[in-house]
Amino acid sequence: MRLNQIKIEFVPEHDRLQMRLATDSGAEVLLWLTRRCVKRLWPLLMGMAQASPEIALQPNPEARRALLGLRHERAIRAADFSKPYQEVARERPLGQSPLLVTRIQPRRDQQGRQVLGLLPAVGQGVHLTLDDNLLHGLVRLIQSAAARADWDLELKVPAGLTLAPSEQDGRPTIN
């Protein structure tokens, strides 16, 4: 299955972010991200972004931060935030209710690609293979949703970039 769309929105009634992952085969997985989860997830995402060889091999910390900011900006510009999330009936192989993410497992696959496991305390979760564009798009979606949640989290990407992808109804979706 290939990932088709990701949507992350703040749900005030639950004080959580709901992540919706839609595949090209018509499946959808719903996940809850709590403030604590996002706080733990953010440094892992930044570590994944900084682990690319072009950035990691830079001897100067300032050069690494600048290069990370440049790559982030480039990936965000290339991402498609223009289409709203497709609200259609989908199969939900992991259940109708969102899974509460309590475990996060970053790793690399056999080809060296970044893989992010978002898992509940018990049972099956999802593993996302993140290329550069998807990683940075996910970072942007989490930044935006956490800002709407008013959780007082400082989720910044080095180099202080000002990124403003177009958003549908204040709920960004990456396609």
BELNORQUI-V937892 format. One line per field, one symbol per residue. phi: phi as a letter, one per 20 degrees, with the letter a starting at -180 (. if undefined). A space follows every 50 residues. Layout:
phi=???
This chain:
phi=.dfdbccccedggdlbeddddddfenebcdcedegffffffgffffffff efgfefeffegffffffffffffffffefddfefffecfcfdfdofefee fcccceadefenffcdedcffcoecccdedegffgfffgfffgffffffl eldedddgnlfddcffcelmcfcdd
